[in-house]
Amino acid sequence: MPVHTSGSFQGGRGKGVGLSLALGSALAFGGSGVAAKPLIEAGLDPLHVVWLRVTGAALVMLPLAVRHRALLRRRPALLAGFGLLAVAGVQACYFAALSRIPVGVALLVEYLAPALVLGWVRFVQRRPVTRAAALGVVLAVGGLACVVEVWSGLSFDALGLLLALGAACCQVGYFVLSDQGSDSGADAPDPLGVIAYGLLVGAAVLTVVARPWGMDWSVLAHTAPMNGRPVAAWLLLAWIVLIATVVAYVTGVLSVRRLSPQVAGVVACLEAVIATVLAWVLLGEHLSAPQIAGGAVVLVGAFIAQSSTPAKGSAEPVVSGAAEKELSARGTAA
């Protein structure tokens, strides 16, 4: 479990580890679509793929849920919230939005989450954020618009946009809830336990939504086409479950604990860039010049946001979750 320190060397090292974890999470999440698309094209319903993904990951993490069963008594609201918002909510709202609006529009609206995180921190929690963090969000969202080429299929559907916004709000819940308890020392909820129970709750909710008893299970016994090459369906599913879900959630939550919800949220925008690049390499979906330029802008925005914490002793507002909590605690004590 990450430990926040006051030393500049240790703080810088912890931030570097946090950024590495955030990038690893973006890479893992970004690869989910590349593995899921062949399964969908082979005949699986998108919601069934989501159910397999979450349920498979929940089974993998089940031993950790048993190990951390005390969390059910200590933090039931956190576990329920993480499962409903960070797992089931994001997936269900996003795929429902896709049935009504273009993929690019849905993805862009969902990745308004970093901006919504800043709004939550500033106006709900009433904590300061830096101008650089806000600039990073603006650049990342603008670059993301180019990556998904939102102008190529923009159409207004009130319900579809509302569902996509719901996915964005659920993603805010993912970042905010991932940061819960990071300053509680030995009493902080173990992130692996939170993820394990979150996946179990998400699997239960998605079972009702996806109704897997009507799924064509025979698809998993055959191959699925990936850019003209047959790939074993079970291998693609294993990638989605182990890498794109288990590894993605673990590294993502740990990165939020070491950084802050708003910084980790901006770095997470790299997921769209990674997904687009992987689709180019593995699925033959070529990148256009605006997409390449947009990817560069997302990278710049993520870099600005992650480097926005002022030096120790600065009078400027800070974006680091640990530093803000320490200042808040001191103010309360005074």
Summary of the structure (lengths in Angstrom):
residues: 334
radius of gyration: 19.6
end to end distance: 29.6
largest distance: 66.2
contacts: 1214
relative contact order: 0.21
helix: 75%
strand: 2%
